[in-house]
Protein backbone atom coordinates (compact mmCIF):
# COMPACT_ATOMS: atom_id res chain seq x y z
CA UNK A 1 0.00 0.00 0.00
CA UNK A 2 1.22 3.46 -0.92
CA UNK A 3 0.82 5.69 2.15
CA UNK A 4 2.16 9.00 0.88
CA UNK A 5 0.48 11.84 -0.99
CA UNK A 6 1.91 13.67 -3.97
CA UNK A 7 2.20 17.42 -3.46
CA UNK A 8 -0.67 18.04 -5.88
CA UNK A 9 -2.92 15.55 -4.03
CA UNK A 10 -2.05 17.06 -0.68
CA UNK A 11 -2.76 20.62 -1.85
CA UNK A 12 -6.08 19.53 -3.32
CA UNK A 13 -7.02 17.83 -0.05
CA UNK A 14 -5.99 20.90 1.97
CA UNK A 15 -8.40 23.04 -0.05
CA UNK A 16 -11.18 20.45 0.29
CA UNK A 17 -10.76 20.27 4.08
CA UNK A 18 -10.81 24.06 4.46
CA UNK A 19 -13.98 24.32 2.37
CA UNK A 20 -15.73 21.56 4.30
CA UNK A 21 -14.92 22.51 7.88
CA UNK A 22 -12.61 25.54 7.89
CA UNK A 23 -9.51 23.73 9.11
CA UNK A 24 -6.29 25.00 7.54
CA UNK A 25 -3.48 22.49 7.11
CA UNK A 26 0.04 23.86 6.81
CA UNK A 27 2.21 23.25 3.77
CA UNK A 28 4.15 20.44 5.42
CA UNK A 29 1.51 18.46 7.31
CA UNK A 30 1.46 15.40 5.06
CA UNK A 31 2.54 13.35 8.08
CA UNK A 32 -0.66 14.36 9.89
CA UNK A 33 -2.85 13.26 6.98
CA UNK A 34 -0.97 9.97 6.83
CA UNK A 35 -1.28 9.27 10.56
CA UNK A 36 -5.01 10.11 10.60
CA UNK A 37 -6.10 8.48 7.34
CA UNK A 38 -3.74 5.54 6.67
CA UNK A 39 -5.68 3.29 9.13
CA UNK A 40 -8.77 3.74 6.91
CA UNK A 41 -7.14 2.35 3.77
CA UNK A 42 -7.74 -1.34 4.50
CA UNK A 43 -11.30 -0.80 5.72
CA UNK A 44 -12.27 1.08 2.55
CA UNK A 45 -10.19 -1.02 0.13
CA UNK A 46 -7.95 1.81 -1.04
CA UNK A 47 -4.66 0.79 -2.66
CA UNK A 48 -3.07 4.15 -1.87
CA UNK A 49 -3.60 7.15 0.36
CA UNK A 50 -4.10 9.22 -2.79
CA UNK A 51 -6.98 6.96 -3.87
CA UNK A 52 -8.62 7.23 -0.44
CA UNK A 53 -8.39 11.03 -0.49
CA UNK A 54 -9.74 11.28 -4.05
CA UNK A 55 -12.71 9.07 -3.21
CA UNK A 56 -13.43 11.08 -0.07
CA UNK A 57 -13.50 14.29 -2.08
CA UNK A 58 -15.97 12.88 -4.61
CA UNK A 59 -19.71 13.34 -4.17
CA UNK A 60 -20.34 9.61 -4.69
CA UNK A 61 -18.92 8.36 -1.38
CA UNK A 62 -20.55 10.51 1.27
CA UNK A 63 -20.01 7.95 4.05
CA UNK A 64 -16.27 7.87 3.38
CA UNK A 65 -16.22 11.68 3.21
CA UNK A 66 -17.81 11.89 6.67
CA UNK A 67 -15.33 9.37 8.11
CA UNK A 68 -12.34 11.24 6.65
CA UNK A 69 -13.56 14.59 8.01
CA UNK A 70 -14.16 12.90 11.38
CA UNK A 71 -10.58 11.62 11.40
CA UNK A 72 -9.09 14.99 10.45
CA UNK A 73 -11.13 17.06 12.93
CA UNK A 74 -10.83 14.91 16.05
CA UNK A 75 -8.50 16.52 18.60
CA UNK A 76 -7.21 15.35 21.95
CA UNK A 77 -8.61 16.98 25.05
CA UNK A 78 -8.58 16.53 28.80
CA UNK A 79 -10.57 17.20 31.94
CA UNK A 80 -10.56 20.74 33.39
CA UNK A 81 -8.00 21.86 30.79
CA UNK A 82 -5.95 24.83 32.09
CA UNK A 83 -8.15 24.85 35.24
CA UNK A 84 -8.69 28.63 35.35
CA UNK A 85 -11.78 28.75 33.07
CA UNK A 86 -13.62 26.42 35.43
CA UNK A 87 -12.46 28.32 38.49
CA UNK A 88 -13.65 31.59 36.90
CA UNK A 89 -16.96 29.96 36.05
CA UNK A 90 -17.38 29.02 39.70
CA UNK A 91 -16.05 32.20 41.34
CA UNK A 92 -17.16 34.95 38.93
CA UNK A 93 -19.60 33.97 36.19
CA UNK A 94 -22.10 31.74 37.98
CA UNK A 95 -22.49 34.27 40.84
CA UNK A 96 -23.38 36.85 38.15
CA UNK A 97 -26.40 34.70 37.31
CA UNK A 98 -27.47 34.05 40.90
CA UNK A 99 -31.23 34.21 41.30
CA UNK A 100 -31.71 34.28 37.52
CA UNK A 101 -35.27 33.50 36.53
CA UNK A 102 -34.16 31.31 33.63
CA UNK A 103 -31.51 28.57 33.43
CA UNK A 104 -27.94 29.66 32.77
CA UNK A 105 -27.26 28.50 29.22
CA UNK A 106 -23.74 27.39 28.32
CA UNK A 107 -22.41 26.21 24.97
CA UNK A 108 -19.32 24.03 24.60
CA UNK A 109 -18.41 24.42 20.91
CA UNK A 110 -16.29 21.75 19.21
CA UNK A 111 -16.54 19.53 22.28
CA UNK A 112 -14.50 16.63 20.83
CA UNK A 113 -14.76 13.60 23.16
CA UNK A 114 -16.78 15.43 25.82
CA UNK A 115 -14.32 16.25 28.57
CA UNK A 116 -15.00 20.00 28.39
CA UNK A 117 -18.81 19.99 28.69
CA UNK A 118 -18.70 17.32 31.36
CA UNK A 119 -16.07 19.35 33.26
CA UNK A 120 -18.45 22.33 33.06
CA UNK A 121 -21.26 20.13 34.40
CA UNK A 122 -19.12 18.97 37.34
CA UNK A 123 -18.19 22.60 38.08
CA UNK A 124 -21.87 23.56 38.21
CA UNK A 125 -22.67 20.67 40.53
CA UNK A 126 -19.80 21.69 42.83
CA UNK A 127 -21.07 25.29 42.82
CA UNK A 128 -24.59 24.14 43.71
CA UNK A 129 -23.21 22.07 46.57
CA UNK A 130 -21.20 24.98 47.99
CA UNK A 131 -24.03 27.49 47.52
CA UNK A 132 -27.39 25.73 47.77
CA UNK A 133 -30.15 27.62 46.01
CA UNK A 134 -27.80 30.06 44.27
CA UNK A 135 -29.00 28.92 40.84
CA UNK A 136 -32.69 28.22 41.42
CA UNK A 137 -33.41 27.80 37.71
CA UNK A 138 -30.38 25.57 37.18
CA UNK A 139 -28.15 25.41 34.14
CA UNK A 140 -28.29 23.88 30.68
CA UNK A 141 -25.21 22.86 28.72
CA UNK A 142 -25.29 22.37 24.95
CA UNK A 143 -22.24 20.62 23.50
CA UNK A 144 -21.61 20.46 19.76
CA UNK A 145 -19.12 18.92 17.38
CA UNK A 146 -18.84 18.32 13.65
CA UNK A 147 -17.92 14.67 14.23
CA UNK A 148 -20.84 12.25 14.53
CA UNK A 149 -18.42 9.63 15.85
CA UNK A 150 -17.31 11.90 18.67
CA UNK A 151 -20.89 12.82 19.58
CA UNK A 152 -21.89 9.16 19.89
CA UNK A 153 -18.86 8.55 22.10
CA UNK A 154 -19.78 11.58 24.23
CA UNK A 155 -23.30 10.30 24.78
CA UNK A 156 -22.05 7.01 26.22
CA UNK A 157 -20.13 9.07 28.82
CA UNK A 158 -17.69 6.19 29.25
CA UNK A 159 -13.92 6.74 29.45
CA UNK A 160 -10.96 4.41 29.78
CA UNK A 161 -8.23 4.65 32.39
CA UNK A 162 -5.93 6.60 30.06
CA UNK A 163 -8.54 9.31 29.44
CA UNK A 164 -9.50 9.39 33.12
CA UNK A 165 -5.88 10.06 34.10
CA UNK A 166 -5.72 13.31 32.12
CA UNK A 167 -6.70 16.17 34.42
CA UNK A 168 -9.22 14.37 36.63
CA UNK A 169 -8.59 14.34 40.38
CA UNK A 170 -9.23 11.18 42.44
CA UNK A 171 -11.85 13.13 44.41
CA UNK A 172 -13.86 14.03 41.31
CA UNK A 173 -13.49 10.54 39.93
CA UNK A 174 -14.97 9.14 43.12
CA UNK A 175 -17.74 11.74 43.29
CA UNK A 176 -18.90 11.84 39.69
CA UNK A 177 -18.10 8.44 38.13
CA UNK A 178 -19.23 4.85 38.48
CA UNK A 179 -17.22 1.79 37.53
CA UNK A 180 -18.06 -0.08 34.29
CA UNK A 181 -15.21 -2.59 34.33
CA UNK A 182 -11.53 -2.75 35.30
CA UNK A 183 -10.56 -0.25 32.60
CA UNK A 184 -13.62 1.98 32.13
CA UNK A 185 -15.81 4.32 34.16
CA UNK A 186 -19.03 6.15 33.32
CA UNK A 187 -20.17 9.59 34.42
CA UNK A 188 -23.08 9.53 36.84
CA UNK A 189 -26.58 10.49 35.71
CA UNK A 190 -26.46 13.80 37.60
CA UNK A 191 -23.57 14.91 35.34
CA UNK A 192 -24.87 13.38 32.10
CA UNK A 193 -28.31 14.95 32.50
CA UNK A 194 -26.87 18.49 32.43
CA UNK A 195 -25.45 18.11 28.91
CA UNK A 196 -27.26 17.92 25.58
CA UNK A 197 -25.08 16.89 22.61
CA UNK A 198 -25.89 18.15 19.11
CA UNK A 199 -24.13 18.15 15.72
CA UNK A 200 -22.90 21.53 14.46
CA UNK A 201 -20.39 22.87 11.97
CA UNK A 202 -18.88 26.17 13.13
CA UNK A 203 -18.86 27.39 9.52
CA UNK A 204 -22.65 27.22 9.35
CA UNK A 205 -25.49 29.08 11.10
CA UNK A 206 -25.93 28.75 14.87
CA UNK A 207 -29.51 30.12 14.88
CA UNK A 208 -31.13 26.78 15.72
CA UNK A 209 -29.00 26.43 18.84
CA UNK A 210 -30.62 29.47 20.45
CA UNK A 211 -28.99 32.08 22.69
CA UNK A 212 -26.39 31.52 25.39
CA UNK A 213 -25.01 33.25 28.45
CA UNK A 214 -21.56 31.65 28.19
CA UNK A 215 -19.70 30.08 25.27
CA UNK A 216 -16.61 27.88 25.58
CA UNK A 217 -14.66 27.57 22.32
CA UNK A 218 -11.17 26.76 23.50
CA UNK A 219 -8.16 25.74 21.39
CA UNK A 220 -10.32 25.57 18.27
CA UNK A 221 -9.82 28.88 16.44
CA UNK A 222 -6.11 28.12 16.05
CA UNK A 223 -7.01 25.69 13.25
CA UNK A 224 -8.83 28.29 11.13
CA UNK A 225 -7.77 31.07 8.76
CA UNK A 226 -8.13 34.70 9.97
CA UNK A 227 -11.22 35.23 7.79
CA UNK A 228 -12.92 32.14 9.21
CA UNK A 229 -11.95 33.13 12.75
CA UNK A 230 -13.54 36.56 12.25
CA UNK A 231 -16.71 34.98 10.87
CA UNK A 232 -16.99 32.57 13.81
CA UNK A 233 -16.42 35.34 16.36
CA UNK A 234 -19.14 37.45 14.70
CA UNK A 235 -21.55 34.54 14.95
CA UNK A 236 -20.58 33.90 18.58
CA UNK A 237 -21.39 37.53 19.39
CA UNK A 238 -24.80 37.07 17.81
CA UNK A 239 -25.38 33.88 19.80
CA UNK A 240 -24.71 35.48 23.20
CA UNK A 241 -27.27 37.21 25.36
CA UNK A 242 -26.40 40.84 26.26
CA UNK A 243 -23.33 40.85 28.50
CA UNK A 244 -22.61 37.18 27.77
CA UNK A 245 -19.14 35.68 28.06
CA UNK A 246 -16.77 33.88 25.69
CA UNK A 247 -13.88 31.63 26.74
CA UNK A 248 -11.08 31.04 24.23
CA UNK A 249 -7.91 28.98 24.60
CA UNK A 250 -5.00 30.36 26.60
CA UNK A 251 -2.99 31.05 23.43
CA UNK A 252 -5.87 32.44 21.37
CA UNK A 253 -6.67 36.12 20.83
CA UNK A 254 -9.36 38.15 19.06
CA UNK A 255 -7.04 41.08 18.34
CA UNK A 256 -7.64 42.33 14.80
CA UNK A 257 -10.48 39.84 14.33
CA UNK A 258 -13.46 41.26 16.24
CA UNK A 259 -14.70 44.46 17.85
CA UNK A 260 -17.77 42.80 19.36
CA UNK A 261 -16.14 41.91 22.68
CA UNK A 262 -14.39 43.61 25.56
CA UNK A 263 -11.46 41.81 27.14
CA UNK A 264 -11.57 41.15 30.87
CA UNK A 265 -8.23 40.31 32.48
CA UNK A 266 -8.47 37.90 35.38
CA UNK A 267 -5.82 36.39 37.59
CA UNK A 268 -5.08 34.09 35.92
CA UNK A 269 -6.60 34.09 32.44
CA UNK A 270 -8.69 36.23 30.12
CA UNK A 271 -12.38 36.14 29.27
CA UNK A 272 -14.33 38.14 26.71
CA UNK A 273 -17.68 39.83 27.30
CA UNK A 274 -19.91 40.72 24.38
CA UNK A 275 -20.57 44.43 24.14
CA UNK A 276 -24.15 45.44 24.92
N, C-alpha and C positions, 0 to 999 in steps of 0.2 A: 504493500500500500504506500502511495506517495503522500506524505504528510506535510508538504510545504506548499506555499502559495507563490505563484509568480507575482512580480510587482504589479502587473496590470490587474490580476485577479484580486490582489489585496486592496488596491486603490478603489476598485469597483465595489468591493464589499464594504469598505470604509464609508463610501458615499451612501450605499444602501442602508447601513446601520444608522447613520445620522438622520436620514430621511424617515426611517421607521420609528425611532425612539429618541433621537436627539443626541445620542452618545457619540463623542468625537474620539476616534482612535488616532494615536500619534502615527508618525511616518514609519516608525520602527517597532511596531507592536505585533509583528507576525507571530512571535512566540506566544502571545496571549491568545490569539485566534487558534493556534495549534493546540494549546493546552486545554482550551474550553471546548473545541469542536472535534478534535481527533477521536475522542471516545465514542462519538456518534457515527463514525464511518461504518463500522461493522453492522450496527443496528439497522442502518438505512441502506446498506449494500452499496456504498460509494467506494469506487476503486481509488479515488484520490481526494484530498482535501478540496482541491479546486472543483471537482465534480459536486461534492456536497454543498459547497458555497453557491455554485451556479444553480443548482436545483432549489436551494432555499430562497434564492432571489427571484425565481420564476413564480408566476401566479398559479401554476398548476399544483404545487405541493404546499398547500397552506399549513398542513399539520407540521411538516418539516420546518417551514418558516417560523412557526410559533416556537418550536423546540430550540431552534438556533438562536432566536432572540432571547428566549429564556436563559440559555447558556451564557450569552454574552452580557446580560444585564444583571445576573445574580452576583451580589457582592457580600463579602463576609461582614458580620456584625457581632456585637457582644452585648451583654447586659449592662445597663447603666453606664453606657460609653461616655467617658470624660467626667462623669459624676455631676459636675456643676449644673447642667441643665435640669436635672431632677431635684437637686437641692434648691435651685431657684424656683422651680415649680412649687415646691413645698413651702418655702419661706416667704416668697414674694407674690407669685402669680395667683395661687389658689386663695390666699387671704384677700386678694383684690375682689374675688368673686363670692366672698362670704355673704350669706343671706340672699344670694341671687334667687330670683323667682323662677328661673329656668335652669336646666342642667348646663354645666360648663361643657362646652363642646370643643374637643381636641382632635386634630387631624395629624396622624403620622403618615407622611407622604414617602413613597418608596420604602416600604417597611421591611423589605427583604424577607428574612426568615422569622420575623416577629418579635425579636428581642426588644426593640424600641417600644412598640405599643404596649407590650406586656410589662416592661419596666415602668412606663407611665402609669399603668393600672395599679401596679404594686405601690407606687409612690402615692397615688390617691388613697388607697386603702390605709397606708401608714398615716397619712394626714388625717383621715377620718377617725382613726383610732386615737391619735394624739389630741384631736379637737372635735369631740363628738358634737354633731349638730351644726358644724360650721358650714357644711355644704348641704343644706336641707333638700335641695332638688337634685343632688348627685352630680355625676359627670358621665359623659358619653364620649367614647373614643372611636373614631373611624380610622382604620388603617388600610392603605391602598398600595398596590404594586402592579407593575405591568405584567409580571410573571404569574401565570395561572398555577404553575407548579409550586411556586413559593407560597401562594395564597392557600392552596390545599394543605401544604405542610404546616402553615401557621394555624389553620383551623384545628388540626389535631392537637396542637399545644403540647406535643411530646418532644423531648430533647435528650440527646445522648450525653454520656458523661463528659465528653470533650467539650460540647457546647455549654454544658452546665458549669464547667470550670472557668469560663471566660467572663469574669466580672460579677459573678453571683456569689454573695457571701453565704456561709453555712447557715446563718440565722434566717436569711430570706428563703433559702432552699427548704429549710425545715418548716417555715411558716406558710409558704405559698405553693409547695409542690407535694405530689403524692407519688409513691413508687409504682412503676409499671413492671419493671423487671430489674435484673442486676445491672443493666447498663442504661436504662431509660427512666425518666420521670416525666410526669404530666402536671401542668399547672392546674390548680384547684379551680372549681367552678366559680368561686367569687372573683377570681382574676379574669377568667375566660369571658364571663358574662358582661364585663365592662367594655369589651372590644368587638367591633363589627368590621369584618374584613370585606373589602370590595375591590374589584379590578379598576385600574385607572392608568392612563398614559398621561404623563405630565405635559405632553405636547398638545393635548386636546383640551376641550372645555371642562371646567370643574363645576359648572352650574348645577348639575344633578346631585352633587354632594352636599349642597346647602352652604350655610355660613358657619364660621368657626370663631371661637374666642382665642385659640392658640393653635399654631401650626408648627410642627416639627418637620424640617426637611434638612437633615444633617448629613454632610459628606456625600451629597448627591450632585449639587450644582457644579462641582469640580469636573464632572464628566462631560459638561455641555459647552458649546461655543458661547461667546459673549452675547450674541443676538438671542440665542435660546434662553440663556440665563435671564436676560432682561424681560423676555416674554413671560417666563415662569413667575418672576417676581411681580410683574404687573398683575398676573392672574391671582397670585397669592393675596395681594393687596385687596383685590376685589372679592376674595373669598373670606376676608376677615370682618368681623363686626367692628364698629368704631372703637378705636383704642386697643384692638386685638394685637397679639404678640406673635412674632416669628422667631424660631430658633434655627440657626444655621450651624454648620460644622465649625470647629474651633479655627480652622485655617481658611474659612470662606468669608468673603466680604461682598457688600453690595455697592461699594464705591464705584462710581461711574456707570452703574447699571440701573439704579432706581432712585427716584426722589420721593417715593411713596411712604418711606419709613424714617423714623428718627431712631438713632442709635442710643441705647442705654448701656452705659458701662457698669458692670457689676464687679464684685470681687470674690471669686474670679469670674471671667466670662463676659460675653456681650449678648444682649438680646435686642431685637428690633420691634418697635411699636408702630403700627400703621397710623399715619397722620389722620386726624379727624377732619 
